Amino acid sequence: MDGTRSAAPISLERVRKQYPDGTVAVESLTLDIAAGETTVLIGPSGCGKSTVLRMINRLVEPSGGLIRLDGADVSAVDAAKLRRSIGYVIQHVGLFPHQTVRTNVGTVPRLLGWSKTRVRERTEELLTLVGLDPDRFGSRYPHELSGGQRQRVGVARALAADPVVLLMDEPFSAVDPIVRGRLQDEFRRLQGTVRKTVVLVTHDIDEAVRLGDRIAVLSEHGHLQQFDPPARLLAAPANDFVREFVGGERGIKLLAVTPIPRDRLRPAAAGGSVAGVVVDASATLQDALAVMLREGTAVVAVRDGDEVVGTLTAEDVVAAVAAPADAAPAEPVHDGPVHEGPVHKEPAHKGEG
């Protein structure tokens, strides 16, 4: 593993996990995770998604197969050293209750032997990066923070030693919906800055669509049913299992991840000046439709800077979702049985999803 890199690819080759009692959490999973992207693992309870996450940093040892991080077999790396090179964020944060925020964030750098000055500078930098004023929050203890603030500290701690990989196991599920939305926005902003390889486990398809560059839908025993970008997953589910899992509102979800199609805009009025109801060219179809509904209009002007580059109608929005450019049928995933029937919710083994 190259310590000078900010992100690294992960490769899972026919990875298997079977417990001593015979329970198979993951039967045989092959998955290539690109460096610098956010890959979301999603599926019903008990499908093995959290087990997959924990096998990457060897909190759970695989029963078979191979996991490579930046080309190196993780089983050949000392487990403690491996975990110090991988950031890990869990649902209930896991901060040390009797340590201050600063001390919590600096945990891994101290274990790596960083100087006090370097640890302090890195801690200040990361608290600022996650939106917590170091002077205000650095000396507080976890019980003095809100749930959202504790989660931010957890993310800062996971990033402290500048890991190439960040593993996140349902990191935002323990907070209320409003705070969750804010944390998701903050994560997207943060990932845009640090560009780590992120593997995120969630049971929430809306969160997966909002945060993922690509989404891996798993069924029972960790069988991979589809692995695609959100727009393609919603527009072209690979089979009935995926179609049912993403839900009947996938057309609405698709609006949120589909940018306004510049090549389908209608001609702008002569002069190209901004007037009337407008949306920015960088907006999504959901943004455009929301403006139409709020303003009571069936057409909006689309602007790029101060220039109108075209107009968009409600009819255009419907047409773009009904036949998106990349909506060709998804390639079948050959990684175990394809589920064509209902999604069965299986209980997780030993608390693992």
Backbone torsions as a table, in degrees:
resi	resn	phi	psi	omega
1	MET	NA	129.8	-177.1
2	ASP	-87.5	109.5	-176.2
3	GLY	-69.9	-9.7	-179.8
4	THR	-85.7	-9.7	-176.6
5	ARG	-88.8	150.4	179.7
6	SER	-91.4	-15.9	-179.7
7	ALA	-150.8	155.4	-178.9
8	ALA	-146.9	148.7	177.5
9	PRO	-75.1	155.3	175.9
10	ILE	-124.4	134.8	178.9
11	SER	-125.5	125.7	174.7
12	LEU	-110.5	124.1	-176.8
13	GLU	-120.0	104.0	177.9
14	ARG	49.2	48.3	-177.2
15	VAL	-75.1	136.7	-177.0
16	ARG	-133.1	144.5	171.9
17	LYS	-136.6	115.9	175.1
18	GLN	-124.5	128.9	-178.2
19	TYR	-83.4	160.6	-177.9
20	PRO	-55.1	-28.1	-179.4
21	ASP	-81.4	3.9	178.2
22	GLY	96.3	-9.6	179.8
23	THR	-66.3	128.4	178.0
24	VAL	-100.3	109.0	178.2
25	ALA	-81.4	-42.4	178.4
26	VAL	-134.6	121.4	-174.0
27	GLU	-83.8	-52.9	-179.7
28	SER	-166.8	100.9	-174.9
29	LEU	-116.2	126.4	173.5
30	THR	-118.1	125.9	-174.0
31	LEU	-156.3	132.6	175.5
32	ASP	-110.4	119.5	-176.5
33	ILE	-106.8	121.8	-174.0
34	ALA	-76.2	146.5	177.3
35	ALA	-65.4	137.0	174.8
36	GLY	80.7	3.2	179.5
37	GLU	-107.9	159.6	172.1
38	THR	-99.5	112.9	177.3
39	THR	-104.2	126.4	-178.5
40	VAL	-104.5	130.1	172.3
41	LEU	-100.3	124.3	-176.4
42	ILE	-141.1	151.2	179.3
43	GLY	167.7	175.8	-179.3
44	PRO	-64.6	161.8	176.8
45	SER	-56.5	135.5	178.4
46	GLY	85.8	7.0	-177.3
47	CYS	-82.4	-6.0	175.5
48	GLY	98.6	7.0	-175.4
49	LYS	-64.5	-42.2	177.4
50	SER	-69.2	-33.3	176.3
51	THR	-61.8	-42.5	177.7
52	VAL	-58.8	-46.1	-179.7
53	LEU	-58.0	-45.3	-175.6
54	ARG	-74.7	-20.8	174.7
55	MET	-73.9	-27.4	-180.0
56	ILE	-63.4	-42.2	178.9
57	ASN	-101.6	13.0	172.8
58	ARG	64.3	25.7	165.4
59	LEU	-68.7	-26.7	170.1
60	VAL	-123.8	127.6	-179.5
61	GLU	-86.2	130.3	178.3
62	PRO	-63.0	152.0	174.5
63	SER	-88.1	-17.4	-179.7
64	GLY	-170.9	171.3	-179.9
65	GLY	86.9	-172.0	-174.1
66	LEU	-139.3	134.8	174.3
67	ILE	-119.1	124.4	178.8
68	ARG	-114.7	136.0	173.4
69	LEU	-117.4	114.5	-175.7
70	ASP	55.1	37.0	176.9
71	GLY	87.9	-11.1	-177.0
72	ALA	-98.1	136.9	177.2
73	ASP	-67.8	117.1	-176.0
74	VAL	-65.5	-24.4	-179.7
75	SER	-70.8	-16.6	179.7
76	ALA	-91.2	-2.7	-178.9
77	VAL	-102.4	139.6	175.2
78	ASP	-53.0	129.8	-172.9
79	ALA	-59.1	-43.0	-179.6
80	ALA	-65.0	-42.0	178.4
81	LYS	-64.6	-40.9	178.9
82	LEU	-59.5	-47.4	-176.0
83	ARG	-66.3	-29.7	177.7
84	ARG	-72.2	-16.8	178.8
85	SER	-96.3	-0.8	-178.4
86	ILE	-124.4	125.1	174.8
87	GLY	-75.6	144.8	-176.1
88	TYR	-139.6	121.5	-179.6
89	VAL	-122.9	126.0	-178.0
90	ILE	-114.2	171.9	-173.6
91	GLN	-57.9	-45.4	-175.9
92	HIS	-102.7	23.7	170.6
93	VAL	68.9	-57.6	179.4
94	GLY	75.8	32.3	175.7
95	LEU	-69.6	151.2	176.4
96	PHE	-75.7	116.1	-169.3
97	PRO	-65.8	-26.4	-175.8
98	HIS	-99.8	13.0	176.2
99	GLN	-115.8	148.7	178.9
100	THR	-71.1	170.3	177.4
101	VAL	-58.5	-45.8	179.4
102	ARG	-58.5	-45.6	-178.0
103	THR	-66.0	-40.0	176.7
104	ASN	-59.6	-48.6	-176.7
105	VAL	-63.9	-34.7	-176.5
106	GLY	-86.2	10.4	-174.4
107	THR	-56.4	-57.3	-175.9
108	VAL	-67.7	-44.9	175.9
109	PRO	-54.5	-38.5	178.0
110	ARG	-65.4	-40.6	177.4
111	LEU	-63.1	-29.6	179.6
112	LEU	-84.0	-2.0	175.6
113	GLY	85.2	20.2	177.5
114	TRP	-64.1	153.2	175.6
115	SER	-69.7	157.7	-179.9
116	LYS	-59.2	-39.2	179.9
117	THR	-63.8	-44.7	-178.9
118	ARG	-66.1	-41.1	177.9
119	VAL	-61.9	-45.2	-179.3
120	ARG	-62.5	-44.1	-179.7
121	GLU	-64.3	-41.6	-179.8
122	ARG	-66.7	-39.6	178.7
123	THR	-62.3	-45.5	179.1
124	GLU	-61.8	-42.8	-178.8
125	GLU	-61.1	-45.3	-175.3
126	LEU	-73.8	-38.4	176.7
127	LEU	-60.7	-40.3	176.3
128	THR	-64.2	-41.0	-177.5
129	LEU	-62.6	-36.4	-178.6
130	VAL	-91.6	7.9	173.3
131	GLY	86.3	24.8	176.5
132	LEU	-118.5	122.0	179.8
133	ASP	-65.3	117.7	-178.1
134	PRO	-58.4	-37.6	-179.7
135	ASP	-67.2	-31.4	-177.6
136	ARG	-86.8	-38.2	-171.7
137	PHE	-109.0	-17.1	-172.9
138	GLY	-58.0	-35.1	-176.2
139	SER	-94.4	1.2	179.6
140	ARG	-79.9	162.4	175.7
141	TYR	-104.9	157.1	-176.2
142	PRO	-50.2	-38.2	-177.6
143	HIS	-69.5	-12.1	179.0
144	GLU	-92.6	4.8	-177.8
145	LEU	-111.1	155.9	172.1
146	SER	-76.5	168.7	179.0
147	GLY	-59.3	-42.3	179.3
148	GLY	-65.9	-37.9	177.8
149	GLN	-66.6	-40.7	177.6
150	ARG	-61.9	-39.0	179.8
151	GLN	-65.2	-37.5	177.0
152	ARG	-63.7	-40.5	177.4
153	VAL	-63.1	-40.1	178.1
154	GLY	-60.4	-41.4	177.6
155	VAL	-65.7	-43.2	178.5
156	ALA	-60.3	-43.3	179.0
157	ARG	-62.1	-40.8	-179.1
158	ALA	-65.3	-28.6	-178.1
159	LEU	-92.6	-3.5	-167.5
160	ALA	-58.0	-42.5	-177.4
161	ALA	-92.3	17.4	179.0
162	ASP	54.4	57.5	-178.0
163	PRO	-69.5	156.9	177.4
164	VAL	-83.2	-17.4	-178.2
165	VAL	-132.5	140.5	175.3
166	LEU	-124.2	117.5	177.7
167	LEU	-99.9	132.0	-176.0
168	MET	-132.8	116.0	-176.7
169	ASP	-105.5	99.7	-177.4
170	GLU	44.2	56.7	-170.3
171	PRO	-68.2	-22.8	-174.2
172	PHE	-113.5	8.5	-173.0
173	SER	-77.9	-15.0	-175.8
174	ALA	-91.8	4.9	-179.3
175	VAL	-115.6	165.1	-177.5
176	ASP	-70.5	162.2	-173.3
177	PRO	-57.5	-36.7	-179.0
178	ILE	-67.0	-47.8	178.8
179	VAL	-64.4	-37.1	179.9
180	ARG	-60.3	-44.3	178.2
181	GLY	-61.2	-40.2	178.8
182	ARG	-66.3	-41.4	178.7
183	LEU	-65.6	-37.0	176.5
184	GLN	-63.3	-43.0	176.8
185	ASP	-61.5	-42.5	-180.0
186	GLU	-65.2	-38.8	178.2
187	PHE	-63.6	-43.6	179.6
188	ARG	-62.1	-41.0	177.5
189	ARG	-63.9	-44.6	-178.5
190	LEU	-63.9	-44.9	179.9
191	GLN	-64.4	-32.8	175.5
192	GLY	-64.0	-24.0	179.6
193	THR	-90.0	-48.2	-172.2
194	VAL	-91.5	-26.0	178.5
195	ARG	47.9	58.4	175.1
196	LYS	-86.6	163.7	167.6
197	THR	-81.3	113.3	-175.5
198	VAL	-113.1	130.5	170.2
199	VAL	-115.9	116.6	-172.6
200	LEU	-120.7	127.6	176.1
201	VAL	-98.4	132.4	175.1
202	THR	-149.8	159.7	172.6
203	HIS	-106.3	2.4	-172.0
204	ASP	-105.6	111.2	-178.1
205	ILE	-64.2	-33.4	178.3
206	ASP	-64.0	-41.3	177.4
207	GLU	-65.5	-40.9	178.9
208	ALA	-59.7	-45.8	-179.5
209	VAL	-65.7	-37.4	-176.5
210	ARG	-72.4	-35.4	-171.2
211	LEU	-105.5	-25.1	-170.2
212	GLY	-83.6	141.1	165.4
213	ASP	-79.6	-37.1	173.0
214	ARG	-141.5	150.2	-177.0
215	ILE	-122.8	129.4	175.1
216	ALA	-104.9	115.3	178.4
217	VAL	-92.9	119.2	-178.6
218	LEU	-108.4	145.4	172.8
219	SER	-111.8	-171.9	-177.3
220	GLU	-49.6	139.0	-179.4
221	HIS	66.0	23.7	174.5
222	GLY	70.7	24.7	177.4
223	HIS	-74.9	129.1	-178.0
224	LEU	-81.8	118.2	-178.7
225	GLN	-96.5	-31.3	177.0
226	GLN	-164.0	143.7	178.1
227	PHE	-138.8	101.1	-172.4
228	ASP	-152.1	164.8	170.3
229	PRO	-62.0	155.3	-176.6
230	PRO	-53.5	-44.9	-176.5
231	ALA	-61.9	-41.9	-179.5
232	ARG	-70.3	-39.5	178.5
233	LEU	-59.2	-44.0	-178.3
234	LEU	-74.5	-36.0	-176.6
235	ALA	-78.6	-31.8	-174.3
236	ALA	-140.9	72.3	176.4
237	PRO	-56.8	139.1	-174.0
238	ALA	-70.7	-27.3	-177.4
239	ASN	-161.7	-179.0	-177.2
240	ASP	-65.1	-33.4	178.3
241	PHE	-59.4	-50.2	-179.6
242	VAL	-65.5	-42.2	-178.5
243	ARG	-59.8	-42.0	179.9
244	GLU	-72.7	-36.7	-177.4
245	PHE	-66.6	-41.9	-178.9
246	VAL	-73.8	-19.4	171.3
247	GLY	94.0	164.4	-177.6
248	GLY	-71.0	-13.3	-179.6
249	GLU	-96.4	23.3	-176.0
250	ARG	-64.4	-26.2	176.2
251	GLY	-63.8	-39.4	177.7
252	ILE	-68.7	-42.0	177.6
253	LYS	-61.7	-36.0	-178.8
254	LEU	-62.5	-33.2	177.9
255	LEU	-56.9	-36.7	-174.1
256	ALA	-73.0	-19.2	-178.1
257	VAL	-115.2	9.7	179.4
258	THR	-108.5	113.9	178.4
259	PRO	-68.7	157.9	175.9
260	ILE	-60.5	123.5	-176.6
261	PRO	-75.7	105.5	-177.1
262	ARG	-60.6	-33.5	-176.4
263	ASP	-76.3	-8.0	-179.9
264	ARG	-109.4	4.5	-179.6
265	LEU	-68.2	146.8	174.7
266	ARG	-81.0	156.9	-176.9
267	PRO	-58.9	142.7	177.1
268	ALA	-80.2	161.5	176.3
269	ALA	-64.5	155.3	179.7
270	ALA	-56.1	136.5	178.3
271	GLY	101.2	-31.2	175.3
272	GLY	65.3	22.4	179.5
273	SER	-85.1	156.7	179.8
274	VAL	-79.7	122.7	178.6
275	ALA	-155.4	155.4	178.1
276	GLY	72.0	-150.9	-178.0
277	VAL	-85.4	123.5	-174.6
278	VAL	-130.1	154.9	169.9
279	VAL	-132.3	156.5	-179.7
280	ASP	-77.9	147.9	-178.3
281	ALA	-63.7	-21.0	179.7
282	SER	-85.5	-2.0	-177.3
283	ALA	-73.0	167.1	175.2
284	THR	-94.3	169.9	175.5
285	LEU	-62.4	-33.2	176.4
286	GLN	-63.5	-42.0	176.8
287	ASP	-59.6	-45.0	-178.1
288	ALA	-64.7	-43.6	-179.7
289	LEU	-65.7	-37.6	178.5
290	ALA	-61.7	-40.6	178.1
291	VAL	-64.9	-42.5	178.8
292	MET	-59.3	-45.8	-179.0
293	LEU	-66.6	-40.5	-178.7
294	ARG	-66.8	-39.0	-176.0
295	GLU	-92.6	-4.6	179.0
296	GLY	66.7	41.1	-178.6
297	THR	-131.8	155.4	179.6
298	ALA	-103.5	5.5	-179.1
299	VAL	-146.6	140.9	175.5
300	VAL	-131.4	151.8	172.3
301	ALA	-86.2	143.7	179.6
302	VAL	-111.0	124.5	-175.5
303	ARG	-117.3	148.7	172.6
304	ASP	-122.6	102.3	-171.4
305	GLY	72.3	-124.3	179.1
306	ASP	-99.8	5.9	-175.5
307	GLU	-112.1	132.5	173.6
308	VAL	-79.5	124.8	-176.7
309	VAL	-104.3	-3.1	178.3
310	GLY	163.0	-177.7	176.9
311	THR	-126.2	157.3	-178.3
312	LEU	-132.4	134.1	179.2
313	THR	-110.1	165.3	175.8
314	ALA	-60.1	-35.6	177.3
315	GLU	-63.0	-38.1	178.0
316	ASP	-65.7	-37.6	179.3
317	VAL	-62.3	-47.0	179.7
318	VAL	-61.8	-43.2	-178.2
319	ALA	-65.1	-38.7	-178.8
320	ALA	-65.9	-37.2	179.6
321	VAL	-76.7	-35.5	-177.9
322	ALA	-68.9	-30.7	-177.2
323	ALA	-142.8	64.7	178.7
324	PRO	-64.0	156.9	-173.9
325	ALA	-61.5	-31.9	-175.3
326	ASP	-106.3	28.9	-173.8
327	ALA	-91.9	22.8	174.4
328	ALA	-61.8	151.3	-178.2
329	PRO	-53.8	138.8	-179.7
330	ALA	-68.7	148.0	175.3
331	GLU	-68.5	135.7	178.2
332	PRO	-64.6	144.3	178.2
333	VAL	-98.2	120.4	-178.6
334	HIS	-97.3	80.4	-177.9
335	ASP	-141.4	45.5	-177.5
336	GLY	116.6	-176.2	-175.8
337	PRO	-64.7	141.4	174.9
338	VAL	-90.0	124.1	-178.3
339	HIS	-89.0	118.5	178.9
340	GLU	-105.4	-7.9	-177.9
341	GLY	-97.7	-163.1	-178.0
342	PRO	-63.3	155.6	175.7
343	VAL	-78.0	118.9	180.0
344	HIS	-97.0	128.5	179.0
345	LYS	-88.0	107.1	-178.9
346	GLU	-97.8	145.6	177.3
347	PRO	-67.9	142.6	179.5
348	ALA	-73.4	148.5	177.8
349	HIS	-88.1	122.9	177.3
350	LYS	53.9	38.3	174.8
351	GLY	78.6	10.5	-176.5
352	GLU	-102.2	135.5	178.4
353	GLY	-92.7	NA	NA
